[in-house]
């Protein structure tokens, strides 16, 4: 080996270490930036509150120290802790879950344009919630839309896996085709439910557009454990996810149990997608744009991409909801804003990358 090649080889480990340190620094920065954003977001709205007052309210309520609430009106305490904080936490957990699911499905399906809705899981959840809303309006009993959404999301995933297995197994082409077929059928079912709802169709349409308005602590407590557990599990097994990106044969050559790993990630991605859709409706482009941009601008290593995407997705959706709340009524579905902004931005990134590839 000549001197030039030896110097180049010696620089490879140091360059790798520098890159890894940079990635960890970005993750650490996001870990600091996200709670700060949550703190300031809780003070935004018709009643503006300082970050200090918001911090006192949160600490006073969470730690049970009433003396920290002195000088703050009961109405302000209720607005921050009972109305704003659950909504903001739902935004953070939903953004994190959709972005993490996007990373998972893009790796499993080996498609950078895949997102949490590719396999029809969200459409199944949307059908279940629409059916619950319709039955609640047509009958005297009450069915919680999140519960029925989760049930139908699970049924949809089971049907996708069953249909895919009837072919050549859980390969990406079978999964995508099964998802497209079931999604089309469920979309027709949603259209039928909307038609049957008559003048009450507005409630279903509003939910389908994706909204964080009126979210409660029950919703936040449903999203929190499912999101955290799924993301942690995904990170733990992220080495297998990297190898799955090579294809079945490549992953098997490295000793990966392809069927088990693919099923595990299908369940994780479907579970967090179903939970977020069941609580907040369909919020588009977060699970597509965030993983896609991070994958091509920072790292394609899923061990780093999963925490990066989760934190970025959480931050992005919290800021999007802040923008919705500051427009006035706060009733504009946040899913409309993410699609209006995410769609053109993704087209720009796609064209820019295509132009670079041609050069």
Order of alpha helices (4+ residues) and beta strands (2+ residues): alpha-alpha-alpha-alpha-alpha-alpha-alpha-alpha-alpha-alpha-alpha-alpha-alpha-alpha-alpha
